[in-house]
């Protein structure tokens, strides 16, 4: 009688326990940062209403970064006078309803950027007619990206007639919120530059 072959053992397949699965870090629903570095305690309880319209001209790569201050401004300022517009070219501002409103209201847009030859914000405000209404345009990106955006705007010619460049002068002597090394003294993060400009 022929020998009966024993069936070959089948490899056992084990289902990983739930505890073995990689766990995602818990994130805050408001600031979208990991819970352990949540910044909500430092933010206003309710978005602040400001009388000066602020347009944040943001580089597309900056919009993808986890550590970017534009999102903090979005959480801190009421949306009726704040908007983030993403794009490398100055022409992207034409897509902004807030920028269109600024133009329609006859406001003077001030480009908040430490550009050579720019006047200090204090000087511009002091010399202006009391009835002049202003708006802020802040450039948001790494220092290299911001520099390229401003230079592109200058080449397009639109910037020369559309905005007045200003710096913060003495108000920018020292920053406390430096997530990137500034290229020179007096260069602040977008978040801090906007906050100090609003204090003027």
C-alpha positions in Angstrom: 0.0 0.0 0.0 1.5 3.3 -1.0 2.5 5.7 1.8 0.2 8.6 2.3 2.0 11.9 2.1 1.3 14.3 5.0 0.0 17.6 3.7 2.6 20.3 3.7 2.3 22.8 6.5 0.8 26.1 5.4 2.6 29.2 6.6 0.6 30.9 9.2 -0.6 34.4 8.4 -1.0 36.6 11.4 -3.1 39.8 11.4 -1.3 42.6 13.1 -2.9 43.9 16.3 -4.3 47.4 16.2 -1.5 48.4 18.7 1.1 47.4 16.1 -0.2 49.9 13.5 1.7 53.2 13.2 0.0 55.9 15.2 -0.5 59.4 13.7 0.3 62.2 16.0 -2.8 63.9 17.4 -3.3 67.3 15.9 -5.1 70.3 17.1 -8.3 70.9 15.1 -7.8 74.7 15.1 -4.1 75.4 14.4 -3.5 71.9 12.8 -0.2 71.6 14.7 0.7 68.5 16.8 -1.0 68.7 20.2 2.3 69.0 22.0 3.2 72.2 20.1 -0.3 73.6 19.8 -0.2 77.4 19.7 -3.9 78.2 20.3 -3.3 79.5 23.8 -1.2 82.3 22.2 -3.9 83.2 19.7 -6.8 85.6 20.3 -10.0 83.8 21.4 -11.8 85.4 18.5 -10.3 86.8 15.2 -9.4 90.5 15.6 -11.2 93.0 13.5 -8.8 95.5 11.9 -9.6 98.7 10.0 -6.7 98.4 7.6 -7.1 95.8 4.9 -4.3 93.3 4.7 -3.4 91.2 1.7 -0.8 88.5 2.2 0.9 87.8 -1.1 2.2 84.2 -0.5 4.6 82.2 -2.5 3.1 78.8 -3.6 5.8 76.8 -1.8 5.2 78.7 1.4 1.6 77.7 1.3 2.7 74.0 1.6 5.0 74.5 4.5 3.9 73.3 8.0 5.9 76.1 9.7 4.4 79.2 8.0 3.1 82.3 9.7 0.3 83.0 7.2 -1.9 80.4 8.8 -1.4 82.1 12.2 -2.5 85.4 10.7 -5.5 83.7 9.2 -6.5 82.5 12.6 -5.8 85.8 14.3 -7.5 88.3 11.9 -11.2 88.6 10.9 -11.6 87.6 7.3 -13.5 90.8 6.1 -10.1 92.7 6.0 -7.6 89.9 5.6 -6.9 87.6 2.6 -4.1 85.3 1.5 -3.4 85.3 -2.2 -1.1 82.6 -3.5 1.2 83.1 -6.5 4.7 84.1 -7.7 3.5 86.9 -10.0 2.2 90.3 -8.9 -0.7 89.7 -11.3 -2.1 87.0 -9.0 -3.5 89.9 -6.9 -6.1 90.5 -9.6 -7.9 87.3 -8.3 -8.3 88.8 -4.9 -11.7 90.3 -4.0 -10.1 92.2 -1.1 -7.4 93.7 -3.4 -10.2 94.7 -5.9 -12.0 96.4 -3.0 -8.8 98.2 -2.0 -8.5 99.6 -5.5 -12.2 100.6 -5.7 -12.0 102.4 -2.3 -9.0 104.4 -3.5 -6.7 103.1 -0.7 -3.0 103.5 -0.9 -1.4 100.0 -0.8 1.8 99.9 1.2 4.2 97.1 0.3 5.6 95.9 3.6 9.1 94.7 2.5 12.6 95.9 3.4 13.4 97.0 -0.1 16.4 99.4 -0.6 15.2 103.0 -0.8 11.8 102.3 0.8 10.6 104.9 3.3 9.8 104.0 6.9 6.1 103.4 7.6 6.1 106.1 10.3 7.4 108.7 7.8 4.7 107.8 5.2 1.9 107.9 7.7 3.2 111.2 9.2 3.4 112.9 5.8 0.0 111.7 4.5 -3.2 113.7 4.3 -5.4 112.8 7.4 -8.1 111.6 5.0 -5.8 109.1 3.2 -6.7 105.5 3.7 -4.1 102.8 3.5 -3.9 99.0 2.9 -1.1 96.6 3.6 0.5 94.2 1.2 2.9 91.8 2.9 5.1 89.4 1.0 5.2 85.8 2.4 7.8 83.2 1.7 11.4 82.4 2.5 13.7 85.4 2.1 14.9 84.2 -1.3 11.3 83.6 -2.5 10.1 87.0 -1.3 13.0 88.7 -3.0 12.3 86.9 -6.3 8.6 87.8 -6.1 9.4 91.5 -5.5 11.9 91.5 -8.4 9.5 89.9 -10.7 6.9 92.5 -9.8 9.4 95.2 -10.5 10.1 93.7 -14.0 6.4 93.6 -14.8 6.2 97.3 -14.0 2.9 96.9 -12.2 4.5 97.2 -8.7 5.9 100.7 -9.4 2.5 102.2 -9.9 0.4 99.9 -7.7 2.1 100.0 -4.3 4.3 102.2 -2.1 7.2 100.3 -0.6 7.7 100.8 3.2 9.9 99.4 5.9 9.3 99.3 9.6 12.4 101.4 10.4 13.2 101.4 14.1 10.2 99.2 14.9 12.0 96.3 13.2 15.2 96.6 15.2 14.8 93.2 16.7 12.5 90.4 16.1 11.4 87.7 18.6 9.6 85.3 16.2 12.4 84.1 14.0 11.6 80.7 12.5 14.2 81.4 9.7 17.5 83.2 10.0 17.0 86.7 8.6 19.4 87.9 5.9 20.0 91.2 7.7 19.1 93.2 10.8 15.6 94.6 10.7 14.1 91.7 8.7 11.2 90.1 10.5 8.9 87.2 9.9 5.7 88.1 8.0 3.6 87.5 11.1 5.7 89.9 13.2 6.0 92.5 10.5 2.2 92.7 10.0 1.6 92.9 13.8 4.1 95.8 14.2 2.8 97.6 11.2 -0.7 97.5 12.6 0.7 99.1 15.8 1.9 102.1 14.0 
